[in-house]
Amino acid sequence: VQLQASGGGLVQAGESLRLSCAASGRPFMYVATGWFRQAPGKEREFVAGISRSGSVTTYADSVKGRFTISKDNAKNTVYLQMNSLESEDTAVYYCAAKEASSVYSVYSKAYEYGYWGQGTLVTVSS
């Protein structure tokens, strides 16, 4: 699975951004996906995950209620809608994919994912 993330940029605090991650090489219906982020000087952290079916999602507490992960299996694309952005959300955002046998499982650990995109930078100015 090859992943290509896009949609990052510079926004003001309180504004919104939508990240996209386009996949190729494997039908998207067979993979669970997730978003992670890494801020300068910090370790990579989990942001959101979605199941193969798209019906089950999970979020880090820090983004719950502000971010929404979704996927379009027909377009082989996963999205991360980010609202009410805060300066603490500034980071490089990575999409990740895992070939999953379960249709409903979600994954929040980086080591569980075998495929990673190149990252897209989100900068939130306060």
Sequence and secondary structure as in RCSB ss.txt:
>XXXX:A:sequence
VQLQASGGGLVQAGESLRLSCAASGRPFMYVATGWFRQAPGKEREFVAGISRSGSVTTYADSVKGRFTISKDNAK
NTVYLQMNSLESEDTAVYYCAAKEASSVYSVYSKAYEYGYWGQGTLVTVSS
>XXXX:A:secstr
 EEEEE  EEEETT  EEEEEEEESS GGGEEEEEEEE TTS  EEEEEE SSS  EEE TTTTTTEEEEEETTT
TEEEEEE S  GGG EEEEEEEEE S SS     GGG  EE   EEEEEE 
